[in-house]
Amino acid sequence: MAKLPNTENTEVLTIRISPKLKEKLNQLAKKSKYGGSASSCIRYLIEYHSKL
């Protein structure tokens, strides 16, 4: 896993999800456009949908 940049803009988000939802997130993260990890997938979705 890549290290996060050490900046003042780095925040930590903790969420609780069900095992079923976690599995769906992991399956989604396997798609190349999402970066391969659940964290990168969530970052991508937040950034994409904040531009709409």
VENHUBEL-V862479 format. One line per field, one symbol per residue. phi: phi as a letter, one per 40 degrees, with the letter a starting at -180 (. if undefined). psi: psi as a letter, one per 20 degrees, with the letter a starting at -180 (. if undefined). A space follows every 10 residues. Layout:
phi=???
psi=???
This chain:
phi=.cccccbccc bbbbbbbcdc cccccccccc cdccggbccc ccddcccccc cc
psi=pqqqqnrijp qpppqpqqhg hgggghghhi phiiiiqhgh ggggggggii i.
